[in-house]
Amino acid sequence: MSNEQNEIYSKVVRAGKRTYFFDIKATKGNDLYITLTESKKSFGDDGDGNYQKHKIFLYKEDFEKFREGLDDVLAKIDEIKSNQ
């Protein structure tokens, strides 16, 4: 199965100097998983640009725990900001 065949949905988020890719993909057994990719352009000594990429794979058995953790952290950020 090629990469294009197993990609179900993709969302691109541009945030300052970084771009985030949220991709839903399927395994050969049609189990869904998510890849989160951070891409940031950097420049070498010669001035040529290249992209640094960091990727996380999130599997279906971890979706809910990941969501709970992210929701908790975002709520804490809101709480801290409102107390400043």
Buried (B, 14 or more C-beta within 10 A) or exposed (E): EEEEEBEEEEEEEEEEEEBEBBBBBBEEEEEBBBBBBBBEEEEEEEEEEEEEEEEEEBEEEEEEEBEEEEEEEEEEEEEEEEEE
